[in-house]
Amino acid sequence: MFKRIALFALILATPLAAAPARHVARTPAQQAKYAPPPAIQLQDVEHVVLTTDLGDIVLELDGKHAPITTLNFLRYAVSKRFDGIVFYRAMHLPWGTPPSGLIQAGTQGDPRRLLPPIAHEPTTVTGVHHKAGAISMARYAPGTATGDFSILLSDIDGLDANPNATTDDDKAGYAAFGHVVKGMDVVRRIFDAPLDPEKGEGLMKGQMLAQPVKIITARRWEGAWPGDAAASPAASPAPSPAKAP
């Protein structure tokens, strides 16, 4: 029974529109408007503030144990490729204690925003698991993740790598790389937003938000995060995440 549940969860976590863009002729005005992201010196612990229509979500990312996935997320944030994207999906799982499921946001295959796909970091390597509040990359096959991600409302162990699975895809699982440290109430409001029963395709039909929730800005927090052991009150007064650089 668990195996079937895990497979079902894996299928539903696939991004709605992360397929490679079709090769079409573009006018200069349609060319990518984002400059390549600058070089980033990755820290063991990184923080990113998502300012949304419904409030702020603060993410703590594990640069030490999931460096590839964390750096990818930072590259999108620093180059402002996440500014203006939306949370478009809320997957409500029919088991567990509510709220059970996840919300999903991302670039949805927009060629103007996309960076190259990244190598897959399985949970068996990183030790970062799919627990409530975790952030995880959406993908098709392992190694195709780009700019779509999910935040979990509940533990979904079926998204972790499973070395005993019968397929390479199930063995790989999904790449969790951090968790929410502030704003789970905002995550819950997005999860509870009305769904459109006609939107979405296949197993995702009925999981699309009737009114997507906009990410106004996504900003890397520079310096020590308030509350870190290394931060002193004098050096790092409590900031407003909405004003993060």
Rosetta silent file (secondary structure, phi, psi, omega in degrees, C-alpha in Angstrom):
SEQUENCE: MFKRIALFALILATPLAAAPARHVARTPAQQAKYAPPPAIQLQDVEHVVLTTDLGDIVLELDGKHAPITTLNFLRYAVSKRFDGIVFYRAMHLPWGTPPSGLIQAGTQGDPRRLLPPIAHEPTTVTGVHHKAGAISMARYAPGTATGDFSILLSDIDGLDANPNATTDDDKAGYAAFGHVVKGMDVVRRIFDAPLDPEKGEGLMKGQMLAQPVKIITARRWEGAWPGDAAASPAASPAPSPAKAP
SCORE:     score description
SCORE:     0.000 S_00000001
   1 L     0.000  -43.513 -178.631    0.000    0.000    0.000 S_00000001
   2 H   -62.253  -39.584 -179.045    2.797    2.427    0.913 S_00000001
   3 H   -60.458  -41.924  178.930    4.532    1.805   -2.395 S_00000001
   4 H   -64.849  -41.191  178.936    1.392    2.766   -4.317 S_00000001
   5 H   -63.104  -44.295 -179.035    0.970    5.899   -2.205 S_00000001
   6 H   -61.999  -44.078  179.833    4.599    6.885   -2.741 S_00000001
   7 H   -62.712  -41.797  178.833    4.328    6.441   -6.510 S_00000001
   8 H   -60.241  -43.512  179.725    1.122    8.488   -6.598 S_00000001
   9 H   -64.617  -40.056 -179.668    2.816   11.302   -4.704 S_00000001
  10 H   -63.263  -43.398 -179.916    5.804   11.234   -7.046 S_00000001
  11 H   -61.315  -44.622 -175.624    3.626   11.491  -10.133 S_00000001
  12 H   -71.068  -18.424 -179.510    1.667   14.424   -8.777 S_00000001
  13 L   -83.142   -1.926  178.516    4.805   16.348   -7.895 S_00000001
  14 L   -68.288  136.182 -177.236    5.805   16.618  -11.556 S_00000001
  15 L   -64.562  149.740 -178.170    5.713   20.268  -12.759 S_00000001
  16 L   -68.194  -41.836 -171.894    2.831   21.365  -14.911 S_00000001
  17 L  -141.943   55.579 -179.425    4.815   23.155  -17.576 S_00000001
  18 L  -104.498   13.021  179.405    8.509   22.481  -17.217 S_00000001
  19 L   -69.142  150.732  178.835    8.988   20.908  -20.638 S_00000001
  20 L   -56.464  142.445 -179.422   11.683   22.441  -22.867 S_00000001
  21 L   -68.188  147.856  174.273   10.420   25.394  -24.862 S_00000001
  22 L   -67.659  147.832  179.054    9.800   24.892  -28.571 S_00000001
  23 L   -83.274  108.005  179.959   12.418   26.378  -30.843 S_00000001
  24 L  -130.875  153.270  177.365   10.734   29.334  -32.483 S_00000001
  25 L   -68.582  137.923 -178.723   12.015   32.505  -34.100 S_00000001
  26 L  -127.152  143.306  173.795   11.942   35.477  -31.745 S_00000001
  27 L   -76.543  162.539  178.873   12.152   39.190  -32.344 S_00000001
  28 H   -53.638  -35.445 -178.844   14.751   41.172  -30.349 S_00000001
  29 H   -68.273  -19.635 -178.509   11.988   42.323  -27.988 S_00000001
  30 H   -96.582   -2.682 -179.839   11.193   38.683  -27.213 S_00000001
  31 L   -68.458  161.608 -179.605   14.753   37.660  -26.414 S_00000001
  32 L   -53.309  131.150 -177.053   15.705   36.789  -22.837 S_00000001
  33 L   -99.965   -0.956 -176.355   15.657   39.961  -20.764 S_00000001
  34 L  -100.159  130.345  176.236   17.593   38.568  -17.798 S_00000001
  35 L   -72.623  154.594  175.752   21.349   38.944  -17.530 S_00000001
  36 L   -56.726  139.922 -179.410   23.351   35.878  -16.477 S_00000001
  37 L   -65.452  145.289  179.503   23.394   35.669  -12.688 S_00000001
  38 L   -68.743  166.380  176.285   26.607   36.880  -11.069 S_00000001
  39 L   -61.747  137.295 -178.265   29.031   34.519   -9.369 S_00000001
  40 L  -120.469  126.806  173.898   27.678   33.450   -5.984 S_00000001
  41 L   -88.874  106.177 -172.495   29.814   32.386   -3.055 S_00000001
  42 L   -73.452  133.151  175.249   27.625   29.747   -1.493 S_00000001
  43 L   -96.869  159.847  178.352   27.263   29.667    2.285 S_00000001
  44 L   -60.111  -36.195  177.855   26.507   26.559    4.351 S_00000001
  45 E  -128.160  125.482  179.397   23.169   28.135    5.286 S_00000001
  46 E  -120.846  152.541  176.230   21.346   30.532    2.985 S_00000001
  47 E  -127.176  137.188  176.082   18.089   32.455    3.409 S_00000001
  48 E  -128.653  133.700  179.535   15.708   33.641    0.714 S_00000001
  49 E  -104.678  117.713  173.922   12.677   35.839    1.342 S_00000001
  50 E   -96.250  114.768  176.252    9.681   35.327   -0.952 S_00000001
  51 E   -97.139  113.601 -175.328    7.393   38.354   -0.778 S_00000001
  52 E  -112.884  173.091  175.916    3.978   37.280   -2.056 S_00000001
  53 L   -58.817  -24.817 -175.138    0.544   38.812   -2.451 S_00000001
  54 L  -106.171    3.648 -179.895   -0.413   37.084    0.817 S_00000001
  55 E   130.874 -176.886 -175.229    2.693   37.822    2.864 S_00000001
  56 E   -94.825  142.131  171.694    6.322   36.788    3.290 S_00000001
  57 E  -121.927  122.624  179.689    7.764   33.275    3.256 S_00000001
  58 E  -104.825  124.335 -178.387   11.329   32.924    4.563 S_00000001
  59 E  -106.753  136.024  170.637   13.282   29.890    3.360 S_00000001
  60 E  -106.979  119.292 -173.944   16.391   28.441    4.964 S_00000001
  61 E  -107.763  141.784 -174.450   18.407   26.547    2.351 S_00000001
  62 E   -94.489   84.589  179.708   21.025   23.889    3.065 S_00000001
  63 L   -69.915  -20.608 -179.541   24.008   24.954    1.011 S_00000001
  64 L   -75.459  -45.131 -173.823   26.273   22.536    2.851 S_00000001
  65 L   -99.344  -20.813  178.227   24.396   19.319    2.112 S_00000001
  66 L  -130.437   61.775 -172.274   22.490   20.291   -1.069 S_00000001
  67 H   -66.969  -36.472 -177.245   24.887   22.752   -2.757 S_00000001
  68 H   -66.502  -47.097 -177.014   23.820   22.179   -6.369 S_00000001
  69 H   -70.993  -40.098  178.533   20.120   22.686   -5.722 S_00000001
  70 H   -63.996  -45.075  179.915   20.631   25.584   -3.306 S_00000001
  71 H   -62.605  -39.966  177.125   22.942   27.410   -5.719 S_00000001
  72 H   -58.573  -47.256 -179.583   20.423   26.941   -8.531 S_00000001
  73 H   -61.876  -41.664  179.088   17.651   28.484   -6.431 S_00000001
  74 H   -64.736  -37.562  179.648   19.894   31.406   -5.478 S_00000001
  75 H   -61.941  -39.298  176.244   20.812   32.014   -9.120 S_00000001
  76 H   -66.335  -42.044 -177.562   17.130   32.416   -9.959 S_00000001
  77 H   -68.897  -47.422 -176.149   16.561   34.704   -6.979 S_00000001
  78 H   -64.451  -36.488  179.574   19.656   36.883   -7.442 S_00000001
  79 L   -86.765    7.208  174.183   18.971   37.403  -11.151 S_00000001
  80 L    64.548   23.906  177.194   15.328   38.251  -10.301 S_00000001
  81 L   -72.086  -19.347  176.995   13.965   35.436  -12.452 S_00000001
  82 L   -87.441  -13.026  179.849   11.519   34.574   -9.666 S_00000001
  83 L   -65.461  121.203  177.468   10.126   38.119   -9.492 S_00000001
  84 L    93.526   -5.767  174.279    6.577   38.003  -10.840 S_00000001
  85 L   -75.387  176.043 -175.128    6.152   34.216  -10.978 S_00000001
  86 E  -133.976  154.424  160.170    3.207   32.634   -9.171 S_00000001
  87 E   -78.104  118.256 -173.019    2.170   29.823   -6.905 S_00000001
  88 E  -115.876   -7.527 -171.795   -0.145   28.055   -9.322 S_00000001
  89 E  -140.257  143.015  170.742   -0.896   24.685   -7.736 S_00000001
  90 E  -134.266  111.037 -179.487   -2.094   23.200   -4.441 S_00000001
  91 E   -93.838  113.609  179.084   -2.029   19.412   -4.248 S_00000001
  92 E   -97.914  112.472 -179.147   -4.390   18.148   -1.530 S_00000001
  93 L   -80.651  141.316 -177.124   -3.551   14.563   -0.612 S_00000001
  94 L   -85.126   25.152  176.136   -6.474   12.300    0.377 S_00000001
  95 L  -144.450  169.235 -179.387   -4.624   10.855    3.366 S_00000001
  96 L    81.891  174.064  179.195   -2.940   12.077    6.526 S_00000001
  97 L   -84.831  123.410 -179.639   -4.031   14.769    8.942 S_00000001
  98 L   -59.079  145.440   -0.530   -5.010   17.980    7.128 S_00000001
  99 L   -79.172  134.265 -178.673   -3.355   20.004    5.810 S_00000001
 100 L  -127.929  115.336 -179.205   -1.759   17.233    3.765 S_00000001
 101 E   147.685 -150.024 -176.506   -0.072   18.047    0.475 S_00000001
 102 E  -155.395  164.487  170.342    2.001   20.794   -1.104 S_00000001
 103 E  -117.586  155.855 -174.955    1.923   24.062   -3.019 S_00000001
 104 E  -137.102  141.903  178.807    3.927   24.693   -6.169 S_00000001
 105 E  -139.227  171.586  173.550    5.405   27.738   -7.901 S_00000001
 106 E   152.167 -173.150 -175.636    7.903   28.419  -10.610 S_00000001
 107 L   -79.799  -15.754  176.681    8.868   29.612  -14.041 S_00000001
 108 L    51.196   41.861  175.295    6.570   27.075  -15.767 S_00000001
 109 L    75.865    9.919 -179.993    8.924   26.659  -18.709 S_00000001
 110 L   -63.301  112.429 -174.570    9.128   30.392  -19.543 S_00000001
 111 L   -64.181  -21.158  178.681   12.195   30.507  -21.839 S_00000001
 112 L   -71.554  -23.760 -174.979   12.956   34.089  -20.818 S_00000001
 113 L  -103.083  -24.010 -167.789   13.507   32.988  -17.225 S_00000001
 114 L   -68.025  138.714  166.853   14.969   29.492  -17.499 S_00000001
 115 L  -104.231  165.514 -178.761   18.504   28.559  -16.529 S_00000001
 116 L   -59.973  150.290  176.846   20.012   25.209  -17.581 S_00000001
 117 L   -59.572  158.318 -176.651   18.782   22.076  -15.771 S_00000001
 118 L  -116.545  158.953  174.842   20.794   20.912  -12.778 S_00000001
 119 L   -65.196  147.623 -177.204   22.182   17.599  -11.593 S_00000001
 120 L   -81.035  134.798  175.362   19.919   15.701   -9.219 S_00000001
 121 L  -114.162   97.533 -177.196   20.752   15.606   -5.489 S_00000001
 122 L   -71.247  156.246 -179.328   18.835   12.686   -3.922 S_00000001
 123 H   -64.378  -23.578  177.230   17.816   12.698   -0.289 S_00000001
 124 H   -68.380  -20.730  177.983   20.024    9.644    0.290 S_00000001
 125 H   -95.160  -44.349 -174.517   23.006   11.900   -0.414 S_00000001
 126 H   -82.305  -30.991 -173.388   21.885   15.184    1.138 S_00000001
 127 L    75.756    7.617  178.015   20.009   13.910    4.175 S_00000001
 128 L   -96.815  114.292 -169.690   17.443   16.672    3.578 S_00000001
 129 L  -107.193  167.932 -175.812   14.050   14.966    3.647 S_00000001
 130 L   -87.275   77.340  177.211   10.494   15.777    2.591 S_00000001
 131 L  -105.410  168.274  179.720    9.021   16.854    5.917 S_00000001
 132 L   -54.585  130.267 -178.813    6.396   19.504    6.612 S_00000001
 133 L    92.286   -6.902 -178.354    7.781   22.891    5.594 S_00000001
 134 E   -70.896  150.605  170.873   10.406   21.451    3.231 S_00000001
 135 E  -110.022  138.606 -172.927   11.132   23.042   -0.130 S_00000001
 136 E  -143.990  147.950  179.406   11.821   20.672   -3.018 S_00000001
 137 E   -81.211  134.647  170.875   12.528   20.952   -6.740 S_00000001
 138 L   -82.249  155.902 -177.790    9.878   19.827   -9.220 S_00000001
 139 L  -164.796  172.835  162.962   11.129   17.912  -12.252 S_00000001
 140 L   -97.536 -107.951  176.588   10.446   15.358  -14.949 S_00000001
 141 L   -72.823  157.654  175.022   13.323   12.839  -15.082 S_00000001
 142 L   -55.344  133.814 -178.408   16.191   13.208  -12.601 S_00000001
 143 L    93.242    9.836  179.342   18.499   15.958  -13.829 S_00000001
 144 L  -113.075    1.798 -177.169   15.773   18.084  -15.467 S_00000001
 145 L   -64.552  138.071  178.163   14.926   20.438  -12.585 S_00000001
 146 L  -129.651  -90.766 -172.059   15.058   24.125  -13.500 S_00000001
 147 L  -126.904   24.636  174.987   12.868   26.792  -11.910 S_00000001
 148 E  -114.251  140.679 -175.331    9.777   25.087  -10.445 S_00000001
 149 E  -147.385  160.660  179.719    9.586   24.142   -6.776 S_00000001
 150 E  -124.598  150.977  170.955    7.185   22.917   -4.106 S_00000001
 151 E  -119.755  128.169 -173.930    6.681   23.668   -0.412 S_00000001
 152 E   -87.550  138.259  173.924    5.226   20.836    1.669 S_00000001
 153 L   -90.021  -18.123 -175.615    2.369   21.251    4.123 S_00000001
 154 L  -146.816  167.489  173.059    2.946   17.763    5.555 S_00000001
 155 L   -65.737  130.052  175.041    5.512   14.986    5.650 S_00000001
 156 L  -131.898   81.020 -175.882    5.550   13.204    2.263 S_00000001
 157 H   -63.336  -22.318  179.658    8.142   10.472    2.647 S_00000001
 158 H   -65.938  -12.472  176.764    7.190    9.069   -0.756 S_00000001
 159 H   -87.373  -11.927  177.017    9.067   11.970   -2.374 S_00000001
 160 L   -71.647  158.959  174.016   12.362   10.859   -0.810 S_00000001
 161 L   -62.084  141.994 -179.024   14.799    8.699   -2.739 S_00000001
 162 L  -129.416   96.400 -177.288   14.002    4.982   -2.378 S_00000001
 163 L   -60.079  -20.351 -177.702   16.965    2.689   -3.106 S_00000001
 164 L   -92.340    3.037 -179.936   14.646   -0.333   -2.989 S_00000001
 165 L   -68.948  164.205 -176.396   12.323    0.959   -5.713 S_00000001
 166 L   -93.158  -11.828  179.061   11.986   -0.902   -9.003 S_00000001
 167 L  -121.170  153.504  179.147   12.575    2.074  -11.341 S_00000001
 168 H   -62.503  -35.959 -179.494   15.457    4.526  -11.588 S_00000001
 169 H   -63.553  -46.411 -179.584   13.019    7.436  -11.285 S_00000001
 170 H   -68.941  -33.097  177.038   11.556    6.158   -8.021 S_00000001
 171 H   -63.633  -36.738 -176.705   15.016    5.353   -6.708 S_00000001
 172 H   -73.271  -36.686 -175.867   16.074    8.961   -7.323 S_00000001
 173 L    63.367 -157.614 -179.818   13.086   10.641   -5.659 S_00000001
 174 L  -114.788  164.789 -173.858   12.975   14.434   -5.515 S_00000001
 175 E  -102.702   97.416  170.782   15.550   16.959   -4.281 S_00000001
 176 E   -80.647  144.656 -175.196   14.615   18.658   -1.012 S_00000001
 177 E  -146.647   15.018  178.123   17.090   21.396   -0.115 S_00000001
 178 E   169.560 -167.251 -178.566   15.721   23.467    2.759 S_00000001
 179 E  -157.232  164.165  178.380   12.655   24.448    4.750 S_00000001
 180 E   -77.818  130.137  175.365   10.424   27.342    5.741 S_00000001
 181 E  -109.080  -13.951  176.135   11.549   29.186    8.889 S_00000001
 182 E  -155.926  136.096  175.464    8.903   31.913    8.768 S_00000001
 183 L   104.470   17.752  176.010    5.605   32.239    6.939 S_00000001
 184 H   -63.961  -22.726  174.679    4.020   28.787    7.157 S_00000001
 185 H   -66.887  -34.078  176.212    0.774   30.673    7.808 S_00000001
 186 H   -69.477  -43.008  176.330    1.202   32.213    4.341 S_00000001
 187 H   -56.517  -42.453 -179.833    1.906   28.773    2.864 S_00000001
 188 H   -65.620  -38.484  178.926   -1.312   27.541    4.477 S_00000001
 189 H   -65.182  -38.077  176.459   -3.333   30.428    3.039 S_00000001
 190 H   -65.209  -43.525  179.611   -2.048   29.606   -0.429 S_00000001
 191 H   -60.267  -36.227 -177.147   -2.876   25.927    0.126 S_00000001
 192 L   -86.090   -2.565 -179.186   -6.402   26.820    1.235 S_00000001
 193 L   -65.571  152.332 -178.491   -7.077   29.127   -1.726 S_00000001
 194 L   -60.400  144.715  176.783   -9.902   28.080   -4.108 S_00000001
 195 E  -104.552  154.566  176.531   -9.057   25.636   -6.893 S_00000001
 196 L  -100.274  113.451 -176.210  -10.375   25.652  -10.443 S_00000001
 197 L   -64.528  -15.094 -177.348  -11.869   22.222  -11.233 S_00000001
 198 L   -99.374  -13.572 -177.739  -11.317   22.760  -14.965 S_00000001
 199 L   -86.435  152.127  178.942   -7.673   23.854  -14.938 S_00000001
 200 L    99.002  163.287 -178.867   -4.744   21.470  -15.234 S_00000001
 201 L  -126.509  147.496  176.507   -4.063   18.365  -17.268 S_00000001
 202 H    58.878 -133.225 -178.469   -4.147   14.667  -16.448 S_00000001
 203 H   -66.847  -15.316 -178.995   -3.646   13.878  -12.764 S_00000001
 204 H   -90.489   -2.949  179.233   -3.122   17.578  -12.075 S_00000001
 205 L   -63.246  131.874 -178.362   -6.573   18.595  -13.259 S_00000001
 206 L    88.821   -1.732  178.877   -8.411   20.321  -10.437 S_00000001
 207 L  -102.505   -0.571 -177.951   -5.199   21.119   -8.534 S_00000001
 208 E   -85.063  138.799  178.167   -4.611   24.532  -10.107 S_00000001
 209 E   -66.944  134.861  177.305   -5.370   27.647   -8.089 S_00000001
 210 E   -62.246  -36.944  176.914   -8.327   29.602   -9.434 S_00000001
 211 E  -128.447   96.806 -179.439   -6.365   32.786   -8.669 S_00000001
 212 E   -53.984  150.193 -178.516   -2.590   32.173   -8.633 S_00000001
 213 E  -101.198  119.965 -173.660   -0.648   33.882   -5.847 S_00000001
 214 E   -77.247  136.868  166.680    2.083   36.179   -7.142 S_00000001
 215 E   -90.936  106.830 -176.237    5.653   36.173   -5.852 S_00000001
 216 E   -68.651  -49.919  175.995    6.389   39.886   -6.012 S_00000001
 217 E  -142.448  153.983  170.638   10.090   39.495   -5.189 S_00000001
 218 E  -130.021  117.357 -173.210   12.495   36.722   -4.201 S_00000001
 219 E  -129.899  133.776  172.339   15.619   38.017   -2.460 S_00000001
 220 E   -70.747  135.518  176.772   18.684   36.392   -0.989 S_00000001
 221 L   -86.726  117.743 -178.817   19.327   37.592    2.555 S_00000001
 222 L   -85.791  137.003  178.068   22.885   38.896    2.725 S_00000001
 223 L    87.084 -171.136 -177.142   24.838   38.398    5.944 S_00000001
 224 L   -70.018  138.920  177.583   23.858   36.653    9.157 S_00000001
 225 L   -83.207  135.349  178.479   20.195   35.842    9.612 S_00000001
 226 L   -53.290  130.079 -178.107   18.641   37.194   12.849 S_00000001
 227 L   101.869  -16.809  174.977   18.580   34.392   15.391 S_00000001
 228 L   -63.492  147.938 -178.173   21.704   32.673   14.043 S_00000001
 229 L   -61.113  -31.519 -177.143   24.144   31.781   16.787 S_00000001
 230 L   -82.210   -8.825 -176.216   26.833   33.902   15.139 S_00000001
 231 L   -93.983  130.843  176.573   24.656   36.993   14.917 S_00000001
 232 L   -97.714  151.768  178.820   24.678   39.501   17.746 S_00000001
 233 L   -56.395  -34.195 -178.640   21.716   41.827   18.404 S_00000001
 234 L   -70.396  -37.536 -175.900   23.979   44.796   17.798 S_00000001
 235 L   -81.183  -30.278 -175.140   25.253   43.485   14.481 S_00000001
 236 L  -135.398   79.478  176.465   21.943   42.159   13.146 S_00000001
 237 L   -63.443  150.876 -178.235   18.848   43.969   14.369 S_00000001
 238 L   -60.118  119.675 -176.665   15.591   42.202   13.528 S_00000001
 239 L   -95.918  174.717  169.478   14.722   43.256    9.979 S_00000001
 240 L   -96.768  116.103 -178.618   11.557   43.298    7.964 S_00000001
 241 H   -53.989  -31.050 -178.063   11.833   40.429    5.413 S_00000001
 242 H   -63.423  -19.530 -178.653    9.795   42.498    2.947 S_00000001
 243 H  -103.354   15.290  179.869   12.722   44.954    2.798 S_00000001
 244 L   -61.667  144.026 -178.635   15.372   42.309    2.185 S_00000001
 245 L   -67.935    0.000    0.000   17.911   43.344   -0.440 S_00000001
